[in-house]
Amino acid sequence: MATKLLLTFVVCRLISTVGLTIDADHPVGRIDQGVFNANINGFGVSARGHGHSINGQAHATNGVVIEMSGSKGNQFRSNLGSLPALGYENTFLLGGRNSKSNDSKRIPYVDVWGGELWIDVLKWTLGFGLAPKSWTDYLYLSVGGTLSNAGISGQAFNHGPQISNVFELDVVTGKGDLVTCSKKKNSELFNGVLGGLGQFGIITRARIALEPAPQRVRWIRVLYSNFSTFTNDQEYLISLHGKPSSEKFDYVEGFVIVDEGLINNWRSSFFSPKNPIKISSINGSDGGVLYCLEITRNYDDSTANSIDQEIEALLEKLDFIPSSVFTTDLPYVDFLDRVHKAELKLRSKGLWEVPHPWLNLLVPKSRIADFDKGVFKGILGNKTSGPILIYPMNKNKWDDQSSVVTPNEDIFYLVGLLRSALDSGEETQKLDYLKDQNRQILKFCDESGIRVKRYLPGYKTQEEWKEHFGDRWGQFLKRKNEFDTMRILATGQHIFKPSFDSVSSFR
């Protein structure tokens, strides 16, 4: 007993001076015990996945960071039994606001450790001919990390974000309790944790919905010179979400191309780098700006004979520049893992480990044209320093009982400015310039009355968070008081001040 007290004292002394990262061999190696000890001894706890937050959200001021992924995460996982594991569940427990409670169809799922990377989930489930339904563009992210935010990509219009494709969670709350939760059991915790920014608990297990994995992907890009035509076509395509698979695309995204930009970008290797496609080679660009619609159809041997005809029927209903159809065909895994291939190229050039002043906004459909005029054709000028994503999503595919806040319209757009800052080179590529440009964009939205919601926000004050959540703040606060009374979890988000004196300097 004396030894255990001495170890706890030593841990707390170290935390109060430098902060610690713990693993399974540490005296507080089990996550629930570690969080319980944090409550007793007064220090913060944050879970870190693969370390892709851009504003230090996984930091724990005067506290402990729990490594959920990598070799340390594997040690935690080994304490939790045989994960991953397959099973079957009822679909009525899944989905957004329009899920049907009378649907008795059973679909497969996989139970995975919260620190598992999505790329590893994909590889494991493919061994059974299955795969998750909804993805992020980059797969080297942890399951718990994306579920704590939302997890979005071009499949979200059809399947919803990743948080709409979860049956069940195991969560260590801020009180140190290990709780199994779902839509039917401990639903308040379940809803709160999904998109909850790590404020209510640490996800240690997630039950993810699966579907039969396709074998190949037909990947198509078409160009537009008119923004209204571009968004009309995008919105038409996402309206087909209820149609049979033969009558819709499986993935709908898009991006903005400004003058001097390449249709290629670091997110993919769509075209040969020896023969890049420039805006100047396409007729009809409006003020140096083009818009690229990016769409895919999944298929396998059983549908290979009809895929060309089905795609042609869909393309005939779109109004893109006729000469701008670019198509490639590749294995399903290669499409999903496309960004990682670009990552390896950038790493080889020393261009990956650089500051990323990203800005991700959810923009209501009713104001997306105003955003185009003020930002794409205004503030950004003719330099981007990285991809600019833009694609619409259906709000009814999002569960409004989760903690995520979205614009209050049936359709809203993700606009992702995924820029990279470089010390050398032009002024427009430097960190201060890009951060200032982000501030200009947010100011423009505020002054123009465009009620955007930031995705992956990096607010520093509680007042900013209250404004972000709006009338949902009361529910968020209630959940915090219920599941993390001492407010020790994910302090790097700067939403709540911990309720103990040892971190009284927190702001």
C-alpha angles and dihedrals in degrees: 000000000000090000092052091050091049091051091050090050092051092048092051092048090053092047093051092055110033110357123239142235111217133202136183094281093057120103087251092039097135107080098223092049090047093053091045090053090049089058093050097043100035112244135125127253129205130179117223122200118180094329102251101136109116101207103050095264092151093058119109112206106222089349150087129289113205113212104221099175136051125027094330091051090051089058090055091047092054088062092059102062131247107352132195101043135165129228144141132259140178116268095221088076090062141071143032133308094306099053111139115238092198095058108112097182114130121219133186125261139184126220110217139176113261092239094051115121116238091234089061092046088054094049093048097047093045087066086070095042091255138111140178115271102225128045147177119237090247118050101194091088127105123255092232091047097055093040089055088060110025111266112231140183139138093302092063094089088062107030101018124237121315091267088064090059101059124106101183144356139201108215135183104215125212087263092061095253118141105220132181110214140176140150088288101035125050087345095172091062092043093052093043097050093050103086089354097130091234092294100125105033150334115264109230098166133020129189105215125196116240138197134191107288117239119227102221143016131218104212117199134182125188129178135229132191095192118069096205092052090048095052093042089057093046091051091047091053094051090048087068093068093114095051126100114275091255091062102051142043120255097221131030122184136135144188142206122245119198130193114300090015124127124234084228117073137168093274092074147003095229097146132034110272087221090063109034120182115234129196090241089066091061121075122225105035111162113226092333093305127117130175123218123207111207117198138163141194121204119215145160138195093291093057101031094101094057101037097092094050093047093049092047091053090054095045091051089067093056127086104216127141102287096223094051105078112128119180136181134172125214144152116286093244092052091054094049091047095045096117093054090059089056090046091059091052092049092047090054088057095043091247101117103067094061131111114284110201092187123178119196118185135180105216124192114244092236091064103035092101090054089050090053093053095044101039114018094038095028127028097026096056112187101317126079109167088209146005122316109207123200127173137140130241135196113245092210088068089063121080107234090203091069121089095253117112118213134171114283097246132099091243127033134170133232110222110188120185100194101183130165122212123221128194092212126051132040125358090244090064097054123107098241091050093051094045090050090050090053089053090050091053093050091046091050091052092048095048092044093050093242101154100213125171118215117233113211090009124194103205118164103199135053090233090062090049092050089054090047094054095039112177089358092067094088091057092046091051092047091054091048092053091049101046105025106029095167091045093229100140126098095348089169088077088069093220100120135022113233115251099236135082098237091078099036089131090067115118 
